[in-house]
Amino acid sequence: MNRKTLKNLMGSVALSAACVLAGVSTASAVDLPCSTAKLIVPWGAGGGTSVIFGIFEKAIDASDAPVKVKVVTVPGQGGAKGAKEAHAAKPDGCTLFAIHQHLPVNYINGVTDFSWDGFEPVAMLTDTPEIIGAGGHVPYEDLEGMLSAAKDNPGGIPTGVSMGATSHFLWIMLGAKTGTDYAYVPFQGGTAGRITGLLNGSIDLGGINMAAARTQRGDGKLKAFAIAADERNPLIPDVPTLKEKGVDMTYSLTRGVMLPKGTPKEIVDYWAGVFKAPTEDQEFVDAQAAKGTAVVYLGPEDYAAWWEGTEKEFIDAAKALKVGRFQ
């Protein structure tokens, strides 16, 4: 879903905030069969998602929430292994699931037979836009040059991705918007592996993170052509948005929390309130912003609406390019 739709949804948050907070006050009396709930992160320890939710874990532990959370990493199958474990868990409020757009991607690729709607949405929490990056060795200096090179050499520019994952769909969707195609080179280890490939010249293109965009461009070893956001980021103000360059596209890892399908509403509301509290702390927000991650809270209903629109965009792109189950 593009950020215009996200902004529209955000406008409704103020209207629903009182309801959510009311839910917290009543949900605090919810009798869960655990003192600490397991928060499944379906990637390895040290990755971006586990780090972000580790910060939430600490904030919740320091709060007066009657039930705390413990991050448990369950890596494997591009996030599908952890998703399957969370999907099969009891809907008693003691198992939570950390999610981003990997789940509709796994569904499209046939890795899972369920998507986001196999869970109960609790809350959207953070938003991290993707940055279109390149190695310093490439001859082009901007997005226009990159797209021109891609059109001159269709399917020929080596581009680092985790095959079938969100980093792959970044380029699939960019290709659908611009009439370009790329030679996908599979990388394990997420963004860190791709950045290594860009630095050593084994690939030409790949998505990079904010840290790399800020620190590894001055020496000419990396280039950043565009950020897939509605607005430029003040941490890298010289990097234009895709929209500024005529590509009507935003793309980010938007992280949130789910519960197993069938979890009672009062438990969903309890956890929505628990995770909302840190997002209202300015120090917490500033700490995330310093890493290039915005704190964006949506409650259960708005988060479900966001997922409906987001999944449609992924499926439309998959159908257009005949990817996965839509071949």
N, C-alpha and C positions, 0 to 999 in steps of 0.2 A: 504494500500500500504506500502511495506517495505521501509526503509530509503535509500536503494541503489537506488530505483527508484526515491525517493524524491531528492536525491543528483543529479541524472541525470537531473531532472527537474530544480533544482537550477542552474545547469550549463547553462541553457538556459535563466535564468533571466537577466544575464549581456547583452545578445544579445537583449532582449526586453525592457531593462530599459529605453533606450532613447525614445522608442515609448510610454511607459507608461507616462514618464515625459512630453513628448510632449502633450499627452492627457490631463494632468493636466492643462497645460497652456491654452489650448483651452477650457477645461471644466470649468475653473474658470469663463468663461463668460456664462455658461449654466444658463438659467433662470428657476430655480425651484420654484414651487408655495408654498414654505415654507422657513422660515429663520432658522428653526431647524427641523431636520428630527428625526423621532422616530426610535430608535434602539431596536427592540424586542429581549429580552433575555428570552428564554422559560423555565427559572428556577427561583427559589425564590431569593430575595435579600440576599446578604451575601454569596451565593455560589461562587464556583471558577470562573464560567463563568461571573457572574455579576461583580465580583471584577475586573477581567481582563479587561472587557470592560468598567468598570467605569474609569479605568486608561486611556484607550483610549479616553473616553469622555472628561476627563480633559485636555488631551494633545491637542485634537482638538479644544476645547474651547479656549485654550491659543494661538492657531495658528491664521494665517490670512485667514483661510478657510472661504469663504463667507457664507456657510451654515454649521451650527454646528450640533451636535447630542445630543440626550437625551436618556439614557438607560431607558427602560420601561420593567419591569419584568412581564411576563405572564406565571406563572407556571401552571403545570397540565399535566396529561397524559404522563409523561415521556418526556416532551418537545414537545409533539404533539399539545397541545392547542395553544401555541405560534406560532408553525409552520403553523397551519391552518390559524391563523389570518394573518400572514405575506404572506402566499400563496394567500389569497383572496384580499390583498391590491392593490391599484392602482399602476401601474408601472410608477409612476411619479417622483421617486427619493426621496420621502419623508418618505418612510418606508423601513428600513433596517432590516436584520435578522441575529442574531448571531447563528452560527451553529457549531456543531462538528459531530461525527459519530452517534449521536443519530438518525439522520434522516433515513439513510438506515436501522437501527435497527427497527425503528418504521414501516417502509415500510415492512420489512420482517415479522414482527409480525402482520401485517394487521391493525395497528392503524391508518395509513394514506394510502391513495391510490396514493401518490406521494413520490418521493425520492428527492435527491439533484438536479436532472435535472428538477424539477418543479420550479427552481429558476434560476436567472442569477448569476453565480459566480463572485464575486468582488475581493476578496483577501484572501489567507491564511495568518494568522498572528502569531499564537503561536503553540507550540508543547510541550505537557507534557506527558512524558512516564509513563506508569503504573509500579507499584512496587508490586511484589508478596510477600504478607505479611502473617504473622501467629501470633497467640497469644504466649506469652512466656511459656504457659503451655504445648505446644505440645512437644512430645519426640524427634522429628527429628530436626536437626540443619542446614540442607542445602536443596537445591532443589532436589538433588538425593534422600535424605531420604523422602522428601515429596512425590515425584512421586512414590517411592517404596511403601509407605504407601497407596497411592491412588490405586495402582494396587492390593495391598493385600486386599483392602476394597472398591471395585468398587461401586461408588454411595453412599458411607457411611460417608465421611468426611464432617462435617457441614461447609459450605462455604458461607459467607455473600455476597449478591448481591442485586441490585435493579432489580427485575425480568423483563426480556425483555429489559433491558437497556444496555448501553455500558459496565458497570461493570459485567453484566451477560455474555456478549459475550467475555470478556477477558478470562473467564474460559472455555467457549464453544470452543474457538479457541485453547486454551492451551490443552484442552482435545483431540481435533482433531489432534493436532501435536504429542501428547505423548501417546495416547491410554488410557487416564484416564477419569474418570467421578466423579462428586462430588454431595453431597447432598446440594442443594441450599436453603439457608435460606433468605427469603425476608427481606430487611431493607429499611425503609424510611429515608430520611435525607442524602442520598449520603455517601460520604466517612466518614464523622463524625460519623454516626450511625454504620458503619461497624467497625471503630476503637474502639468504645465503646464496641461492641460485642466481639472483640478480647481481649480487656483488661479485661472484666469481665468473659471471658471463655465461653460465650454462643455460640460462633463459634470458629472454629480452624483456618480457612483460610479466606483471603479476600484481595482485593487490598487496599494498603495504599498510602498516599501521602508523598511528600518529607518532610514536617514538622514533621510528625510522624516518618519517617525513620531516621531523624536526631536527634530527641530529646527524643524518647521514647524507644530506644533500649538499652541504657546504663544501665538502671535499670532492664533489663531482662523481661520487660512486653510485648515487641513486638519483633518479628524477621522479618528480611527482607532477602528473599532468592535469589531474582534476580530482575533486572530492565529490562523492555522490550524495550531496546534501542540498537542501534548499538554499542555504546561505554559506558563505565562506566561514572557515573556522578561525577565530582570532589567534590561535596558536600557530597557524600557517597561513597568514592573510594573503600571501602572494599566490596561493594555489586557487584557481577558479573552480566554480562548480561546473558539473556537466551541463546544467541548464544554461549557464552563461555561454557555453560553447555550442549551444544549439541542440543538445541531446536531452530530451525531456525524460529524465530518469533520475530517481534517487534510489539508493540501495545501502542498507546498513544491517548490522547484526543488532536486532532488537530483542533484548533478553527479558524474560519474565518467569513467572512461577505458575505451575499447574498442580492440580490434585487429581487422583484417579476418578474416572467417571462414576457418577452416583454418590459422590461425597455430599452430605447434606449442606444446604445453603448456609446454615448458621456456622458451620465449620469453614466454608469458603470465606464468609464474611470475617470470621476471626482472623484467618491468615492474611486476608487483604488488608486488614487494619494493622496487623503486626509488621508487614513489609512496607506499609505506607509511612510509618513513623520515621525511619531513617531518611527517607526522601525529603522530609521537611526540615532536616538539619543542614544548615548552610555549610558547615565544615565538611560534612559528608559529601554534599553536592560539589564543593570546590575540589575535594580530593579526586573525585571521579573526573571532573572537567580537566584536571591537570594531565590525565591520561588519555584525553580525547574522547571521553565517554560522557554523554549527557544523561542526567537523571530525568526520566520522563515517566510519570506515574499515570496509569489508567486502571480503574477498578474492574471488577469481573465483567459487567455487561459491556462496557466500552472496549475492553480487551478482546472480548469475543467478536465484536463488530470489526475491530481492527484485523483480527485473524481471517475473517470472511473475505475482506477485500484483498489482503495480502496473498492468501492462497490462490485466489482467482488470478492474480497477476502472474504467479509462478506457473500455474496450469496453462494459462494462455500462452506463455512463452514456450512451455514444453510442447504444446500442441503445434505451435507455429514452426518449431524446429524439429518436431517428431522425436522427442526425447523420452526415454524410459517407457512407461506403460502407455504413452500416447504415440508410439511409433506406428 
